[in-house]
Amino acid sequence: MPNPPHKFWMVRGNGQPMVEHADEELAIREAERLARLNPDQNFYVLEAVMCVVKSDVRHIDMTEWHPGQTDSLPF
């Protein structure tokens, strides 16, 4: 099962961002650290703004269903 959606930030320089940061301040500090180690290179703080998931399977709670009951069943 995939991880539940969550807000995060990443830092992007010349390579692929690899670390999710739990808040914006942590990402900014990481960008500053990387900038100090790599003068004249741009580091961008990226924020997750949306999570998109395709979901076509659902579970139906059958614990409240009784024999002979036909409503609320998908078949």
PDB file of N, CA, C and O in Angstrom, chain B, residues numbered from 101:
ATOM      1  N   MET B 101       0.844  -1.172   0.000  1.00  0.00           N
ATOM      2  CA  MET B 101       0.000   0.000   0.000  1.00  0.00           C
ATOM      3  C   MET B 101       0.892   1.239   0.000  1.00  0.00           C
ATOM      4  O   MET B 101       1.865   1.290   0.753  1.00  0.00           O
ATOM      5  N   PRO B 102       0.582   2.245  -0.833  1.00  0.00           N
ATOM      6  CA  PRO B 102       1.428   3.441  -0.879  1.00  0.00           C
ATOM      7  C   PRO B 102       1.321   4.248   0.411  1.00  0.00           C
ATOM      8  O   PRO B 102       0.357   4.133   1.168  1.00  0.00           O
ATOM      9  N   ASN B 103       2.343   5.064   0.632  1.00  0.00           N
ATOM     10  CA  ASN B 103       2.330   5.941   1.795  1.00  0.00           C
ATOM     11  C   ASN B 103       1.174   6.931   1.683  1.00  0.00           C
ATOM     12  O   ASN B 103       0.817   7.328   0.573  1.00  0.00           O
ATOM     13  N   PRO B 104       0.582   7.336   2.800  1.00  0.00           N
ATOM     14  CA  PRO B 104      -0.494   8.331   2.725  1.00  0.00           C
ATOM     15  C   PRO B 104       0.065   9.666   2.236  1.00  0.00           C
ATOM     16  O   PRO B 104       1.238   9.963   2.467  1.00  0.00           O
ATOM     17  N   PRO B 105      -0.747  10.465   1.572  1.00  0.00           N
ATOM     18  CA  PRO B 105      -0.261  11.768   1.100  1.00  0.00           C
ATOM     19  C   PRO B 105       0.229  12.617   2.265  1.00  0.00           C
ATOM     20  O   PRO B 105      -0.344  12.597   3.354  1.00  0.00           O
ATOM     21  N   HIS B 106       1.289  13.352   2.018  1.00  0.00           N
ATOM     22  CA  HIS B 106       1.847  14.227   3.041  1.00  0.00           C
ATOM     23  C   HIS B 106       2.561  15.389   2.382  1.00  0.00           C
ATOM     24  O   HIS B 106       3.049  15.273   1.258  1.00  0.00           O
ATOM     25  N   LYS B 107       2.620  16.498   3.077  1.00  0.00           N
ATOM     26  CA  LYS B 107       3.313  17.685   2.590  1.00  0.00           C
ATOM     27  C   LYS B 107       4.804  17.497   2.806  1.00  0.00           C
ATOM     28  O   LYS B 107       5.224  16.971   3.837  1.00  0.00           O
ATOM     29  N   PHE B 108       5.615  17.928   1.827  1.00  0.00           N
ATOM     30  CA  PHE B 108       7.064  17.862   1.995  1.00  0.00           C
ATOM     31  C   PHE B 108       7.731  18.884   1.092  1.00  0.00           C
ATOM     32  O   PHE B 108       7.097  19.453   0.204  1.00  0.00           O
ATOM     33  N   TRP B 109       9.015  19.111   1.328  1.00  0.00           N
ATOM     34  CA  TRP B 109       9.831  20.020   0.539  1.00  0.00           C
ATOM     35  C   TRP B 109      11.090  19.265   0.122  1.00  0.00           C
ATOM     36  O   TRP B 109      11.525  18.340   0.808  1.00  0.00           O
ATOM     37  N   MET B 110      11.675  19.667  -1.014  1.00  0.00           N
ATOM     38  CA  MET B 110      12.928  19.085  -1.493  1.00  0.00           C
ATOM     39  C   MET B 110      13.814  20.212  -2.007  1.00  0.00           C
ATOM     40  O   MET B 110      13.336  21.307  -2.304  1.00  0.00           O
ATOM     41  N   VAL B 111      15.104  19.931  -2.107  1.00  0.00           N
ATOM     42  CA  VAL B 111      16.054  20.890  -2.655  1.00  0.00           C
ATOM     43  C   VAL B 111      16.573  20.333  -3.965  1.00  0.00           C
ATOM     44  O   VAL B 111      16.970  19.171  -4.047  1.00  0.00           O
ATOM     45  N   ARG B 112      16.566  21.175  -4.991  1.00  0.00           N
ATOM     46  CA  ARG B 112      17.035  20.752  -6.315  1.00  0.00           C
ATOM     47  C   ARG B 112      18.212  21.616  -6.723  1.00  0.00           C
ATOM     48  O   ARG B 112      18.120  22.844  -6.742  1.00  0.00           O
ATOM     49  N   GLY B 113      19.319  20.965  -7.050  1.00  0.00           N
ATOM     50  CA  GLY B 113      20.498  21.634  -7.594  1.00  0.00           C
ATOM     51  C   GLY B 113      20.699  21.118  -9.008  1.00  0.00           C
ATOM     52  O   GLY B 113      19.768  21.130  -9.813  1.00  0.00           O
ATOM     53  N   ASN B 114      21.904  20.666  -9.312  1.00  0.00           N
ATOM     54  CA  ASN B 114      22.184  20.109 -10.644  1.00  0.00           C
ATOM     55  C   ASN B 114      21.695  18.672 -10.791  1.00  0.00           C
ATOM     56  O   ASN B 114      21.449  18.221 -11.910  1.00  0.00           O
ATOM     57  N   GLY B 115      21.549  17.944  -9.687  1.00  0.00           N
ATOM     58  CA  GLY B 115      21.116  16.553  -9.745  1.00  0.00           C
ATOM     59  C   GLY B 115      19.661  16.404  -9.347  1.00  0.00           C
ATOM     60  O   GLY B 115      18.948  17.387  -9.147  1.00  0.00           O
ATOM     61  N   GLN B 116      19.245  15.182  -9.238  1.00  0.00           N
ATOM     62  CA  GLN B 116      17.873  14.891  -8.814  1.00  0.00           C
ATOM     63  C   GLN B 116      17.741  15.095  -7.312  1.00  0.00           C
ATOM     64  O   GLN B 116      18.639  14.711  -6.563  1.00  0.00           O
ATOM     65  N   PRO B 117      16.629  15.699  -6.845  1.00  0.00           N
ATOM     66  CA  PRO B 117      16.423  15.769  -5.399  1.00  0.00           C
ATOM     67  C   PRO B 117      16.177  14.368  -4.859  1.00  0.00           C
ATOM     68  O   PRO B 117      15.469  13.577  -5.482  1.00  0.00           O
ATOM     69  N   MET B 118      16.752  14.061  -3.715  1.00  0.00           N
ATOM     70  CA  MET B 118      16.661  12.705  -3.176  1.00  0.00           C
ATOM     71  C   MET B 118      16.061  12.645  -1.773  1.00  0.00           C
ATOM     72  O   MET B 118      15.659  11.574  -1.321  1.00  0.00           O
ATOM     73  N   VAL B 119      15.998  13.777  -1.084  1.00  0.00           N
ATOM     74  CA  VAL B 119      15.584  13.763   0.315  1.00  0.00           C
ATOM     75  C   VAL B 119      14.329  14.617   0.479  1.00  0.00           C
ATOM     76  O   VAL B 119      14.274  15.757   0.018  1.00  0.00           O
ATOM     77  N   GLU B 120      13.331  14.053   1.138  1.00  0.00           N
ATOM     78  CA  GLU B 120      12.146  14.815   1.502  1.00  0.00           C
ATOM     79  C   GLU B 120      12.401  15.479   2.849  1.00  0.00           C
ATOM     80  O   GLU B 120      12.905  14.848   3.778  1.00  0.00           O
ATOM     81  N   HIS B 121      12.053  16.744   2.944  1.00  0.00           N
ATOM     82  CA  HIS B 121      12.181  17.484   4.197  1.00  0.00           C
ATOM     83  C   HIS B 121      10.790  17.707   4.764  1.00  0.00           C
ATOM     84  O   HIS B 121       9.854  18.007   4.022  1.00  0.00           O
ATOM     85  N   ALA B 122      10.650  17.563   6.078  1.00  0.00           N
ATOM     86  CA  ALA B 122       9.342  17.628   6.722  1.00  0.00           C
ATOM     87  C   ALA B 122       8.766  19.031   6.774  1.00  0.00           C
ATOM     88  O   ALA B 122       7.552  19.201   6.887  1.00  0.00           O
ATOM     89  N   ASP B 123       9.629  20.040   6.692  1.00  0.00           N
ATOM     90  CA  ASP B 123       9.099  21.402   6.690  1.00  0.00           C
ATOM     91  C   ASP B 123       9.998  22.309   5.852  1.00  0.00           C
ATOM     92  O   ASP B 123      11.129  21.961   5.512  1.00  0.00           O
ATOM     93  N   GLU B 124       9.462  23.468   5.538  1.00  0.00           N
ATOM     94  CA  GLU B 124      10.150  24.406   4.648  1.00  0.00           C
ATOM     95  C   GLU B 124      11.480  24.874   5.233  1.00  0.00           C
ATOM     96  O   GLU B 124      12.467  24.990   4.506  1.00  0.00           O
ATOM     97  N   GLU B 125      11.515  25.139   6.516  1.00  0.00           N
ATOM     98  CA  GLU B 125      12.740  25.632   7.152  1.00  0.00           C
ATOM     99  C   GLU B 125      13.894  24.629   7.010  1.00  0.00           C
ATOM    100  O   GLU B 125      15.028  25.023   6.738  1.00  0.00           O
ATOM    101  N   LEU B 126      13.606  23.346   7.194  1.00  0.00           N
ATOM    102  CA  LEU B 126      14.657  22.324   7.020  1.00  0.00           C
ATOM    103  C   LEU B 126      15.179  22.314   5.590  1.00  0.00           C
ATOM    104  O   LEU B 126      16.382  22.178   5.368  1.00  0.00           O
ATOM    105  N   ALA B 127      14.287  22.458   4.627  1.00  0.00           N
ATOM    106  CA  ALA B 127      14.708  22.470   3.225  1.00  0.00           C
ATOM    107  C   ALA B 127      15.556  23.706   2.926  1.00  0.00           C
ATOM    108  O   ALA B 127      16.550  23.616   2.205  1.00  0.00           O
ATOM    109  N   ILE B 128      15.172  24.847   3.470  1.00  0.00           N
ATOM    110  CA  ILE B 128      15.956  26.072   3.264  1.00  0.00           C
ATOM    111  C   ILE B 128      17.349  25.917   3.851  1.00  0.00           C
ATOM    112  O   ILE B 128      18.339  26.292   3.222  1.00  0.00           O
ATOM    113  N   ARG B 129      17.429  25.365   5.057  1.00  0.00           N
ATOM    114  CA  ARG B 129      18.755  25.158   5.671  1.00  0.00           C
ATOM    115  C   ARG B 129      19.613  24.208   4.837  1.00  0.00           C
ATOM    116  O   ARG B 129      20.822  24.408   4.715  1.00  0.00           O
ATOM    117  N   GLU B 130      18.992  23.178   4.264  1.00  0.00           N
ATOM    118  CA  GLU B 130      19.745  22.257   3.405  1.00  0.00           C
ATOM    119  C   GLU B 130      20.213  22.962   2.140  1.00  0.00           C
ATOM    120  O   GLU B 130      21.340  22.747   1.695  1.00  0.00           O
ATOM    121  N   ALA B 131      19.364  23.801   1.555  1.00  0.00           N
ATOM    122  CA  ALA B 131      19.761  24.564   0.364  1.00  0.00           C
ATOM    123  C   ALA B 131      20.924  25.494   0.688  1.00  0.00           C
ATOM    124  O   ALA B 131      21.844  25.639  -0.117  1.00  0.00           O
ATOM    125  N   GLU B 132      20.891  26.120   1.849  1.00  0.00           N
ATOM    126  CA  GLU B 132      21.993  26.989   2.267  1.00  0.00           C
ATOM    127  C   GLU B 132      23.284  26.191   2.457  1.00  0.00           C
ATOM    128  O   GLU B 132      24.360  26.636   2.059  1.00  0.00           O
ATOM    129  N   ARG B 133      23.170  25.031   3.057  1.00  0.00           N
ATOM    130  CA  ARG B 133      24.353  24.173   3.270  1.00  0.00           C
ATOM    131  C   ARG B 133      24.962  23.780   1.934  1.00  0.00           C
ATOM    132  O   ARG B 133      26.176  23.860   1.746  1.00  0.00           O
ATOM    133  N   LEU B 134      24.111  23.356   1.007  1.00  0.00           N
ATOM    134  CA  LEU B 134      24.601  22.948  -0.308  1.00  0.00           C
ATOM    135  C   LEU B 134      25.189  24.127  -1.079  1.00  0.00           C
ATOM    136  O   LEU B 134      26.187  23.974  -1.784  1.00  0.00           O
ATOM    137  N   ALA B 135      24.576  25.297  -0.947  1.00  0.00           N
ATOM    138  CA  ALA B 135      25.092  26.487  -1.641  1.00  0.00           C
ATOM    139  C   ALA B 135      26.484  26.866  -1.134  1.00  0.00           C
ATOM    140  O   ALA B 135      27.348  27.283  -1.905  1.00  0.00           O
ATOM    141  N   ARG B 136      26.682  26.716   0.167  1.00  0.00           N
ATOM    142  CA  ARG B 136      28.012  27.022   0.717  1.00  0.00           C
ATOM    143  C   ARG B 136      29.080  26.068   0.169  1.00  0.00           C
ATOM    144  O   ARG B 136      30.223  26.466  -0.054  1.00  0.00           O
ATOM    145  N   LEU B 137      28.696  24.817  -0.043  1.00  0.00           N
ATOM    146  CA  LEU B 137      29.636  23.816  -0.568  1.00  0.00           C
ATOM    147  C   LEU B 137      29.836  23.929  -2.074  1.00  0.00           C
ATOM    148  O   LEU B 137      30.824  23.427  -2.611  1.00  0.00           O
ATOM    149  N   ASN B 138      28.902  24.586  -2.756  1.00  0.00           N
ATOM    150  CA  ASN B 138      28.919  24.666  -4.223  1.00  0.00           C
ATOM    151  C   ASN B 138      28.674  26.107  -4.669  1.00  0.00           C
ATOM    152  O   ASN B 138      27.585  26.431  -5.142  1.00  0.00           O
ATOM    153  N   PRO B 139      29.682  26.976  -4.521  1.00  0.00           N
ATOM    154  CA  PRO B 139      29.498  28.388  -4.895  1.00  0.00           C
ATOM    155  C   PRO B 139      29.042  28.538  -6.350  1.00  0.00           C
ATOM    156  O   PRO B 139      29.426  27.753  -7.218  1.00  0.00           O
ATOM    157  N   ASP B 140      28.230  29.542  -6.595  1.00  0.00           N
ATOM    158  CA  ASP B 140      27.728  29.906  -7.921  1.00  0.00           C
ATOM    159  C   ASP B 140      26.780  28.871  -8.524  1.00  0.00           C
ATOM    160  O   ASP B 140      26.480  28.942  -9.716  1.00  0.00           O
ATOM    161  N   GLN B 141      26.308  27.923  -7.736  1.00  0.00           N
ATOM    162  CA  GLN B 141      25.313  26.960  -8.215  1.00  0.00           C
ATOM    163  C   GLN B 141      23.960  27.304  -7.571  1.00  0.00           C
ATOM    164  O   GLN B 141      23.894  27.623  -6.384  1.00  0.00           O
ATOM    165  N   ASN B 142      22.898  27.235  -8.360  1.00  0.00           N
ATOM    166  CA  ASN B 142      21.553  27.511  -7.844  1.00  0.00           C
ATOM    167  C   ASN B 142      20.983  26.282  -7.148  1.00  0.00           C
ATOM    168  O   ASN B 142      21.128  25.156  -7.623  1.00  0.00           O
ATOM    169  N   PHE B 143      20.339  26.518  -6.027  1.00  0.00           N
ATOM    170  CA  PHE B 143      19.609  25.468  -5.318  1.00  0.00           C
ATOM    171  C   PHE B 143      18.192  25.966  -5.079  1.00  0.00           C
ATOM    172  O   PHE B 143      17.987  27.026  -4.487  1.00  0.00           O
ATOM    173  N   TYR B 144      17.227  25.203  -5.538  1.00  0.00           N
ATOM    174  CA  TYR B 144      15.819  25.577  -5.465  1.00  0.00           C
ATOM    175  C   TYR B 144      15.129  24.761  -4.374  1.00  0.00           C
ATOM    176  O   TYR B 144      15.335  23.552  -4.267  1.00  0.00           O
ATOM    177  N   VAL B 145      14.317  25.425  -3.576  1.00  0.00           N
ATOM    178  CA  VAL B 145      13.507  24.742  -2.574  1.00  0.00           C
ATOM    179  C   VAL B 145      12.153  24.469  -3.223  1.00  0.00           C
ATOM    180  O   VAL B 145      11.436  25.395  -3.603  1.00  0.00           O
ATOM    181  N   LEU B 146      11.815  23.191  -3.343  1.00  0.00           N
ATOM    182  CA  LEU B 146      10.583  22.761  -4.000  1.00  0.00           C
ATOM    183  C   LEU B 146       9.560  22.331  -2.959  1.00  0.00           C
ATOM    184  O   LEU B 146       9.904  21.685  -1.970  1.00  0.00           O
ATOM    185  N   GLU B 147       8.302  22.693  -3.186  1.00  0.00           N
ATOM    186  CA  GLU B 147       7.221  22.353  -2.264  1.00  0.00           C
ATOM    187  C   GLU B 147       6.203  21.464  -2.983  1.00  0.00           C
ATOM    188  O   GLU B 147       5.792  21.762  -4.104  1.00  0.00           O
ATOM    189  N   ALA B 148       5.805  20.380  -2.334  1.00  0.00           N
ATOM    190  CA  ALA B 148       4.737  19.542  -2.892  1.00  0.00           C
ATOM    191  C   ALA B 148       3.436  20.331  -2.791  1.00  0.00           C
ATOM    192  O   ALA B 148       3.052  20.771  -1.707  1.00  0.00           O
ATOM    193  N   VAL B 149       2.764  20.507  -3.920  1.00  0.00           N
ATOM    194  CA  VAL B 149       1.523  21.288  -3.928  1.00  0.00           C
ATOM    195  C   VAL B 149       0.294  20.435  -4.192  1.00  0.00           C
ATOM    196  O   VAL B 149      -0.830  20.889  -3.977  1.00  0.00           O
ATOM    197  N   MET B 150       0.489  19.201  -4.657  1.00  0.00           N
ATOM    198  CA  MET B 150      -0.650  18.346  -4.940  1.00  0.00           C
ATOM    199  C   MET B 150      -0.208  16.889  -4.993  1.00  0.00           C
ATOM    200  O   MET B 150       0.925  16.584  -5.366  1.00  0.00           O
ATOM    201  N   CYS B 151      -1.112  16.001  -4.618  1.00  0.00           N
ATOM    202  CA  CYS B 151      -0.887  14.565  -4.742  1.00  0.00           C
ATOM    203  C   CYS B 151      -2.043  14.008  -5.571  1.00  0.00           C
ATOM    204  O   CYS B 151      -3.207  14.248  -5.253  1.00  0.00           O
ATOM    205  N   VAL B 152      -1.727  13.272  -6.623  1.00  0.00           N
ATOM    206  CA  VAL B 152      -2.747  12.704  -7.498  1.00  0.00           C
ATOM    207  C   VAL B 152      -2.636  11.193  -7.446  1.00  0.00           C
ATOM    208  O   VAL B 152      -1.548  10.643  -7.617  1.00  0.00           O
ATOM    209  N   VAL B 153      -3.758  10.513  -7.209  1.00  0.00           N
ATOM    210  CA  VAL B 153      -3.770   9.063  -7.091  1.00  0.00           C
ATOM    211  C   VAL B 153      -4.938   8.515  -7.892  1.00  0.00           C
ATOM    212  O   VAL B 153      -6.058   9.009  -7.764  1.00  0.00           O
ATOM    213  N   LYS B 154      -4.697   7.505  -8.713  1.00  0.00           N
ATOM    214  CA  LYS B 154      -5.785   6.792  -9.376  1.00  0.00           C
ATOM    215  C   LYS B 154      -6.174   5.636  -8.469  1.00  0.00           C
ATOM    216  O   LYS B 154      -5.333   4.824  -8.084  1.00  0.00           O
ATOM    217  N   SER B 155      -7.435   5.570  -8.139  1.00  0.00           N
ATOM    218  CA  SER B 155      -7.911   4.522  -7.252  1.00  0.00           C
ATOM    219  C   SER B 155      -9.184   3.941  -7.838  1.00  0.00           C
ATOM    220  O   SER B 155     -10.195   4.634  -7.948  1.00  0.00           O
ATOM    221  N   ASP B 156      -9.137   2.668  -8.214  1.00  0.00           N
ATOM    222  CA  ASP B 156     -10.328   2.069  -8.818  1.00  0.00           C
ATOM    223  C   ASP B 156     -10.786   0.818  -8.077  1.00  0.00           C
ATOM    224  O   ASP B 156     -11.668   0.106  -8.558  1.00  0.00           O
ATOM    225  N   VAL B 157     -10.213   0.545  -6.936  1.00  0.00           N
ATOM    226  CA  VAL B 157     -10.624  -0.605  -6.126  1.00  0.00           C
ATOM    227  C   VAL B 157     -11.049  -0.070  -4.769  1.00  0.00           C
ATOM    228  O   VAL B 157     -10.357   0.764  -4.186  1.00  0.00           O
ATOM    229  N   ARG B 158     -12.176  -0.539  -4.265  1.00  0.00           N
ATOM    230  CA  ARG B 158     -12.611  -0.113  -2.950  1.00  0.00           C
ATOM    231  C   ARG B 158     -13.089  -1.312  -2.163  1.00  0.00           C
ATOM    232  O   ARG B 158     -13.494  -2.319  -2.744  1.00  0.00           O
ATOM    233  N   HIS B 159     -13.046  -1.216  -0.868  1.00  0.00           N
ATOM    234  CA  HIS B 159     -13.510  -2.279   0.019  1.00  0.00           C
ATOM    235  C   HIS B 159     -14.893  -1.911   0.528  1.00  0.00           C
ATOM    236  O   HIS B 159     -15.170  -0.752   0.834  1.00  0.00           O
ATOM    237  N   ILE B 160     -15.747  -2.903   0.612  1.00  0.00           N
ATOM    238  CA  ILE B 160     -17.092  -2.695   1.128  1.00  0.00           C
ATOM    239  C   ILE B 160     -17.226  -3.496   2.405  1.00  0.00           C
ATOM    240  O   ILE B 160     -17.004  -4.707   2.411  1.00  0.00           O
ATOM    241  N   ASP B 161     -17.585  -2.828   3.482  1.00  0.00           N
ATOM    242  CA  ASP B 161     -17.718  -3.470   4.783  1.00  0.00           C
ATOM    243  C   ASP B 161     -18.937  -4.385   4.768  1.00  0.00           C
ATOM    244  O   ASP B 161     -20.069  -3.916   4.647  1.00  0.00           O
ATOM    245  N   MET B 162     -18.712  -5.668   4.890  1.00  0.00           N
ATOM    246  CA  MET B 162     -19.796  -6.651   4.853  1.00  0.00           C
ATOM    247  C   MET B 162     -20.224  -7.088   6.251  1.00  0.00           C
ATOM    248  O   MET B 162     -21.110  -7.931   6.388  1.00  0.00           O
ATOM    249  N   THR B 163     -19.608  -6.526   7.287  1.00  0.00           N
ATOM    250  CA  THR B 163     -19.938  -6.969   8.642  1.00  0.00           C
ATOM    251  C   THR B 163     -21.366  -6.622   9.040  1.00  0.00           C
ATOM    252  O   THR B 163     -21.931  -7.277   9.917  1.00  0.00           O
ATOM    253  N   GLU B 164     -21.960  -5.611   8.420  1.00  0.00           N
ATOM    254  CA  GLU B 164     -23.339  -5.220   8.725  1.00  0.00           C
ATOM    255  C   GLU B 164     -24.339  -5.812   7.729  1.00  0.00           C
ATOM    256  O   GLU B 164     -25.533  -5.529   7.823  1.00  0.00           O
ATOM    257  N   TRP B 165     -23.880  -6.621   6.785  1.00  0.00           N
ATOM    258  CA  TRP B 165     -24.742  -7.207   5.755  1.00  0.00           C
ATOM    259  C   TRP B 165     -25.373  -8.488   6.285  1.00  0.00           C
ATOM    260  O   TRP B 165     -24.727  -9.251   7.004  1.00  0.00           O
ATOM    261  N   HIS B 166     -26.630  -8.724   5.934  1.00  0.00           N
ATOM    262  CA  HIS B 166     -27.355  -9.914   6.372  1.00  0.00           C
ATOM    263  C   HIS B 166     -27.869 -10.664   5.151  1.00  0.00           C
ATOM    264  O   HIS B 166     -28.198 -10.032   4.147  1.00  0.00           O
ATOM    265  N   PRO B 167     -27.949 -11.997   5.203  1.00  0.00           N
ATOM    266  CA  PRO B 167     -28.456 -12.769   4.049  1.00  0.00           C
ATOM    267  C   PRO B 167     -29.810 -12.219   3.599  1.00  0.00           C
ATOM    268  O   PRO B 167     -30.661 -11.870   4.418  1.00  0.00           O
ATOM    269  N   GLY B 168     -29.988 -12.149   2.270  1.00  0.00           N
ATOM    270  CA  GLY B 168     -31.222 -11.634   1.713  1.00  0.00           C
ATOM    271  C   GLY B 168     -31.177 -10.142   1.450  1.00  0.00           C
ATOM    272  O   GLY B 168     -32.009  -9.629   0.701  1.00  0.00           O
ATOM    273  N   GLN B 169     -30.245  -9.443   2.035  1.00  0.00           N
ATOM    274  CA  GLN B 169     -30.120  -7.992   1.824  1.00  0.00           C
ATOM    275  C   GLN B 169     -29.458  -7.755   0.487  1.00  0.00           C
ATOM    276  O   GLN B 169     -28.408  -8.339   0.217  1.00  0.00           O
ATOM    277  N   THR B 170     -30.030  -6.923  -0.359  1.00  0.00           N
ATOM    278  CA  THR B 170     -29.471  -6.699  -1.688  1.00  0.00           C
ATOM    279  C   THR B 170     -29.033  -5.261  -1.911  1.00  0.00           C
ATOM    280  O   THR B 170     -28.295  -4.992  -2.859  1.00  0.00           O
ATOM    281  N   ASP B 171     -29.463  -4.328  -1.070  1.00  0.00           N
ATOM    282  CA  ASP B 171     -29.059  -2.946  -1.276  1.00  0.00           C
ATOM    283  C   ASP B 171     -27.598  -2.736  -0.849  1.00  0.00           C
ATOM    284  O   ASP B 171     -27.091  -3.448   0.017  1.00  0.00           O
ATOM    285  N   SER B 172     -26.953  -1.790  -1.441  1.00  0.00           N
ATOM    286  CA  SER B 172     -25.562  -1.409  -1.143  1.00  0.00           C
ATOM    287  C   SER B 172     -24.531  -2.415  -1.614  1.00  0.00           C
ATOM    288  O   SER B 172     -23.353  -2.285  -1.281  1.00  0.00           O
ATOM    289  N   LEU B 173     -24.944  -3.417  -2.383  1.00  0.00           N
ATOM    290  CA  LEU B 173     -23.973  -4.361  -2.917  1.00  0.00           C
ATOM    291  C   LEU B 173     -23.672  -4.030  -4.368  1.00  0.00           C
ATOM    292  O   LEU B 173     -24.585  -3.679  -5.115  1.00  0.00           O
ATOM    293  N   PRO B 174     -22.407  -4.133  -4.792  1.00  0.00           N
ATOM    294  CA  PRO B 174     -22.040  -3.732  -6.157  1.00  0.00           C
ATOM    295  C   PRO B 174     -22.380  -4.794  -7.212  1.00  0.00           C
ATOM    296  O   PRO B 174     -22.069  -4.590  -8.386  1.00  0.00           O
ATOM    297  N   PHE B 175     -22.994  -5.897  -6.847  1.00  0.00           N
ATOM    298  CA  PHE B 175     -23.274  -6.956  -7.829  1.00  0.00           C
ATOM    299  C   PHE B 175     -24.663  -7.519  -7.625  1.00  0.00           C
ATOM    300  O   PHE B 175     -25.077  -8.419  -8.356  1.00  0.00           O
TER     301      PHE B 175
END
